[in-house]
Amino acid sequence: MVNIGGLIAAARFVGRVWLCVRLLVGCLVGVLVCWVLMLLIGCDLSGCGWE
């Protein structure tokens, strides 16, 4: 007999971990995209060279 409660608890745990992983990856991708865009328009960490 399969323990349904245990499966549900495991599924919830995996879902929570998956959500955290997705958030983390989303943040990293967002930072990477911003950084690439800044490089493309001639910016760096010290500011933009609009002059």
Secondary structure, 3 states (H helix, E strand, C coil): CCCHHHHHHHHHHHHHHHHHHHHHHHHHHHHHHHHHHHHHCCEECCEECCC
